[in-house]
């Protein structure tokens, strides 16, 4: 695990889990039903924090879009994808408004695939190999946290058809999956670590992920801040985030998830990264204030340990 879990962080993590369970008991937040990773850049420059079920692969919904952003920007910089206006628009919209259509366009551009009717034999195997570029890019980075991850499936508003259903498997055995630690590591590497991006391209990725929780755009549900971890933060906190949210999709394996991966920064404090992944109808559908309350709780409980 890339996080250094000091005794101080371990104790804080236990207290935080107890407080979160108490806060959300009626919403169905139970210990084995969610994953949480909290990390901060320590005084030694290393990532410090704690993880609860952070190595468990979970259906990630739209958290995968932050990974596609990094991969697409690397492909553009390396010349593996052609820059053009629609690509720029799609990179923006798949993050800012969590557009599945934009995401699937980006996937097509960086893998040379399309999703449609059934394929057979060598044609299907060639298609699968191209789509698996999405996973191979991150495997090549050598992150242990990537174990169990899969981000090669397109983003769907309901059930899958044709080659997309074929690729996901008859029982959904090849659906997307992501450990919370992999999401936390992506945020760490983007801001503090080593990604195959030049400084200007890294800055572009950071700018696309940045949010304004108090701005006009935040009034739109698709902007995914007001009902997520950033929804109840104090004035002046900067936010970079990507959320994921599925209600009923027609497939129990991909339904009732709500996630957020967010980085918060404020004067006098080291930037804090939180990845929270949950499953359950109550949290996903019936408690829009739960994530903002949890984000504020974690922010307040980490005040002392993140002070400069």
Steps between C-alpha positions, in 0.01 A plus 500: 500500500643839403356666813705516820247418774665637812366412847346848517318447170391150598340634817336786310372255241331286765336805654389619159339168409309499829380858444397429140304189601319694771423786264358272233357204692152549359635544147652152504870588522656192655863399530506238223280703266734783412864584436680809624850633439622827651848630425709814534854601409701458817778726624743244355345539154347152506127419490368442851150379585290191547293255300183308579435223245703707255631193317153358425396537132158668480283592202632857450231672290645826370817504710662331199461824304789657691720211383385544140585870528861422597534228235352718225727793581801267496387354165463849353842604625664180368326525162290187550184708458428798277413833665176656377216714628260219583768327706556819700126536553461135602786515751335799662144366500580149623646655818303818550157351429589129519378444145498131403475594131813713528683225688417237243620731224833541682526120543441451126765758414776356718432132431386502136185305587128557476219327686216354297388167360640157590843392378642152463835323481817691417308823442364489855839410652665790316230734630553377858877547476454859387249577775733350760744783426303688766618255766850443360581870524457490878649154548816638339531758779574218744257602774420215745173684570387422145457130587141395428420812296324503164396818317460360148119501487312794358265705716132408456178661613331161514576142392751399231443363152707351219874483539486704821284231665718232343811660649346550847423127515167317537510537881670838502832341594699763308325817613705799610654478847723733698660490845472828689877496549549516121285814484690655790830420332388665177429822689831477683703440185321779313583763761809371680641200319601363165268465201604476131389858437699817442452787746259693269288190435494413869377854568229452237379182673491678835305790349239266348449327836469826696152593629330809631252371763353847542475588130200502268596163347479337842123548491483232231475145635730373225778727634514261797609720789193615695399142592855364529796542734556867416140601563543638854858622516595839650544799274835521330576128465626411153362180348611254234273199461324236296193323632310189397129435549274223375137449589313207344659400169312178429795297629537438874879482463519862384217655703482710818858627524616843610869598507727801510873556462590851608795718592444796734746781565483805726741756648690366798429135422663232290274387213276210599388222264192292577369203304165367619324214319158380619226262394139501612170643385454727801831678454475505121144626476341611825763699691643785289643670811701195611809555286530873580469418870769232473729731306466769768551246779825374345617855429438606861650185653822543302551869589778446750687228313506700174613832643819647356 
